[in-house]
Amino acid sequence: MLGDFWTGLGGRLADRWVAALFSPAFGFWAAGLLAWAQRPQNGGWPDRLLALGRQLQGMPLLIQGSYLLALLVVITLSGLALRRIAQPALRVLAGYWPARLNRAAARLRARLSDRSDRDRAQLRQLAASPRDELNPAQIAERARLERRLRRIPAQRAARMPTRLGNVLQAGEARTRNRYGLDPLVCWPRLWLLLPDTARQEVTAAYTSLLLAVQVLICGLLFTVWTIWAWWALPAGLLVAVAAYARTLAAAAAFADLLESCFDLYRPLLYQALRWPPASDPGAERTSGVRLSTYLHAGSRQPEPVFVAGPDQQR
């Protein structure tokens, strides 16, 4: 019995080690150890690390296990802290700032909006010409502008002060403009109706987005090791910049998945709420606005009349 217990415990610890070794927290502490070992008074990092390894080998097995367990605890707790602050950090990166930063946010929003308006005007000029009259450079420029404009809301009022915020907001804005459904109100309800495959895809995309944010945070924190090694500053900034680029890509994938969920599964929302579906695309936006208002604030009006659910139709 106890042998099985320790075997199971060892297996779980091994799983923890594997998860910890591939976490941003491990990279942060490993880089810090490398920076510490590279101090001039340590005589060079290879010699220092080798000496540290020899010291560990000379200790009793129990002491070695205690050090390894303590290291695992530190990495695990660091990882938990990173995951805890990743979502608030994502909101900051998206441009949800306190009121005292409204002026700076307005300037950044205006700058991004002016650039988007110029891109939109240039795209209209290229789109006015038939595709077969455009040269390869113009075709490539048209495709680039279409991709860029897809990642920013068309309405200036819906735009955010950061690129990341606009990427996320653009998907919500397209759903709102196309179907009249407010994602902030409808998404928690639609989530409960999604099939397992769709949930798994959305969860994986959101996890990838938060992981990129964690790497960005570790990159910025990595600059702390500059006190021991000069290269920690450029290395940390390089990691942060690369992680931000990855964050933009992950946010785009996540926004596309949310938009696709509304494209494919919004009838489930109408059906579950017994709300009469629109008879044509032209009426769907109005119906979606009324449904979003009903979910947000309720209604005492006699219309629309609820339709029979699947169980009631049998």
Backbone hydrogen bonds, N-H to C=O, Kabsch-Sander energy under -0.5 kcal/mol:
donor,donor_aa,acceptor,acceptor_aa,energy
5,F,1,M,-2.2
6,W,2,L,-2.9
7,T,3,G,-2.2
8,G,4,D,-2.6
9,L,5,F,-2.8
10,G,6,W,-2.7
11,G,7,T,-2.2
12,R,8,G,-2.3
13,L,9,L,-2.6
14,A,10,G,-2.3
15,D,11,G,-2.1
16,R,12,R,-2.4
17,W,13,L,-2.5
18,V,14,A,-2.5
19,A,15,D,-2.5
20,A,16,R,-2.8
21,L,17,W,-2.9
22,F,18,V,-1.0
23,S,20,A,-1.6
27,G,23,S,-1.5
28,F,24,P,-2.1
29,W,25,A,-2.3
30,A,26,F,-2.8
31,A,27,G,-2.2
32,G,28,F,-1.9
33,L,29,W,-2.3
34,L,30,A,-2.1
35,A,31,A,-2.5
36,W,32,G,-2.5
37,A,33,L,-2.4
38,Q,34,L,-0.9
39,R,36,W,-1.4
42,N,39,R,-1.7
43,G,40,P,-1.5
44,G,39,R,-0.9
48,R,44,G,-2.0
49,L,45,W,-2.6
50,L,46,P,-2.2
51,A,47,D,-2.4
52,L,48,R,-2.3
53,G,49,L,-2.3
54,R,50,L,-2.3
55,Q,51,A,-2.1
56,L,52,L,-2.0
57,Q,53,G,-2.1
58,G,54,R,-1.6
59,M,56,L,-1.2
64,Q,60,P,-2.4
65,G,61,L,-2.6
66,S,62,L,-2.1
67,Y,63,I,-2.4
68,L,64,Q,-2.5
69,L,65,G,-2.5
70,A,66,S,-2.6
71,L,67,Y,-2.5
72,L,68,L,-2.4
73,V,69,L,-2.4
74,V,70,A,-2.5
75,I,71,L,-2.5
76,T,72,L,-2.7
77,L,73,V,-2.9
78,S,74,V,-2.3
79,G,75,I,-2.4
80,L,76,T,-2.4
81,A,77,L,-2.4
82,L,78,S,-2.5
83,R,79,G,-2.5
84,R,80,L,-1.9
85,I,81,A,-2.0
86,A,82,L,-1.2
87,Q,83,R,-0.7
89,A,85,I,-2.2
90,L,86,A,-2.2
91,R,87,Q,-1.9
92,V,88,P,-1.9
93,L,89,A,-2.6
94,A,90,L,-1.8
95,G,91,R,-0.6
95,G,92,V,-1.2
96,Y,91,R,-2.5
97,W,95,G,-1.4
101,L,98,P,-1.9
102,N,99,A,-2.0
105,A,101,L,-2.5
106,A,102,N,-2.5
107,R,103,R,-1.9
108,L,104,A,-2.3
109,R,105,A,-2.7
110,A,106,A,-2.4
111,R,107,R,-2.2
112,L,108,L,-2.4
113,S,109,R,-2.4
114,D,110,A,-2.6
115,R,111,R,-1.8
116,S,112,L,-2.2
117,D,113,S,-2.7
118,R,114,D,-2.0
119,D,115,R,-2.3
120,R,116,S,-2.5
121,A,117,D,-2.2
122,Q,118,R,-2.4
123,L,119,D,-2.4
124,R,120,R,-2.2
125,Q,121,A,-1.7
126,L,122,Q,-2.0
127,A,123,L,-2.9
128,A,124,R,-1.4
129,S,126,L,-0.9
133,E,130,P,-1.7
134,L,131,R,-1.3
139,I,135,N,-2.3
140,A,136,P,-2.4
141,E,137,A,-2.2
142,R,138,Q,-2.4
143,A,139,I,-2.2
144,R,140,A,-2.2
145,L,141,E,-2.5
146,E,142,R,-2.1
147,R,143,A,-2.2
148,R,144,R,-2.3
149,L,145,L,-2.8
150,R,146,E,-1.4
151,R,147,R,-0.6
151,R,148,R,-1.1
152,I,149,L,-1.2
158,A,155,Q,-0.9
159,R,156,R,-1.4
165,G,93,L,-0.6
166,N,162,T,-1.8
167,V,163,R,-2.2
168,L,164,L,-2.0
169,Q,165,G,-2.6
170,A,166,N,-2.3
171,G,167,V,-1.0
172,E,168,L,-1.3
173,A,169,Q,-2.7
174,R,170,A,-2.3
175,T,171,G,-1.8
176,R,172,E,-2.4
177,N,173,A,-2.8
178,R,174,R,-2.3
179,Y,175,T,-2.4
180,G,175,T,-0.5
180,G,176,R,-1.3
181,L,175,T,-0.7
185,V,182,D,-1.0
186,C,182,D,-3.1
187,W,183,P,-2.2
190,L,186,C,-2.7
191,W,187,W,-2.7
192,L,188,P,-0.8
193,L,190,L,-1.4
194,L,190,L,-0.8
194,L,191,W,-0.7
199,R,195,P,-2.1
200,Q,196,D,-2.6
201,E,197,T,-2.1
202,V,198,A,-2.4
203,T,199,R,-2.8
204,A,200,Q,-2.5
205,A,201,E,-2.1
206,Y,202,V,-2.5
207,T,203,T,-2.6
208,S,204,A,-2.2
209,L,205,A,-1.9
210,L,206,Y,-2.4
211,L,207,T,-2.3
212,A,208,S,-2.0
213,V,209,L,-1.7
214,Q,210,L,-2.2
215,V,211,L,-2.3
216,L,212,A,-2.1
217,I,213,V,-2.4
218,C,214,Q,-2.5
219,G,215,V,-2.4
220,L,216,L,-2.1
221,L,217,I,-2.7
222,F,218,C,-2.0
223,T,219,G,-0.5
223,T,220,L,-1.0
224,V,221,L,-2.1
225,W,222,F,-1.6
226,T,223,T,-1.7
227,I,224,V,-1.5
228,W,225,W,-1.9
229,A,225,W,-2.1
232,A,229,A,-1.5
233,L,230,W,-1.1
235,A,231,W,-2.1
236,G,232,A,-2.4
237,L,233,L,-2.4
238,L,234,P,-2.4
239,V,235,A,-2.4
240,A,236,G,-2.3
241,V,237,L,-2.5
242,A,238,L,-2.4
243,A,239,V,-2.6
244,Y,240,A,-2.2
245,A,241,V,-2.0
246,R,242,A,-2.1
247,T,243,A,-2.3
248,L,244,Y,-2.2
249,A,245,A,-1.8
250,A,246,R,-2.7
251,A,247,T,-2.6
252,A,248,L,-2.1
253,A,249,A,-2.1
254,F,250,A,-2.4
255,A,251,A,-2.7
256,D,252,A,-2.3
257,L,253,A,-2.0
258,L,254,F,-2.2
259,E,255,A,-2.3
260,S,256,D,-2.3
261,C,257,L,-2.2
262,F,258,L,-1.7
263,D,259,E,-2.1
264,L,260,S,-2.4
265,Y,261,C,-2.7
266,R,262,F,-1.1
268,L,265,Y,-1.3
269,L,265,Y,-0.8
269,L,266,R,-0.7
270,Y,266,R,-1.7
271,Q,267,P,-2.6
272,A,268,L,-2.6
273,L,269,L,-1.9
274,R,271,Q,-0.9
275,W,270,Y,-2.3
283,A,280,D,-0.9
284,E,280,D,-0.9
285,R,281,P,-0.7
287,S,283,A,-2.1
288,G,284,E,-2.8
289,V,285,R,-2.2
290,R,286,T,-2.0
291,L,287,S,-2.2
292,S,288,G,-2.5
293,T,289,V,-2.3
294,Y,290,R,-2.2
295,L,291,L,-2.4
296,H,292,S,-2.0
297,A,293,T,-2.9
298,G,293,T,-0.6
298,G,294,Y,-1.8
307,V,274,R,-2.0
313,Q,309,G,-1.3
314,R,310,P,-0.5
314,R,311,D,-0.5
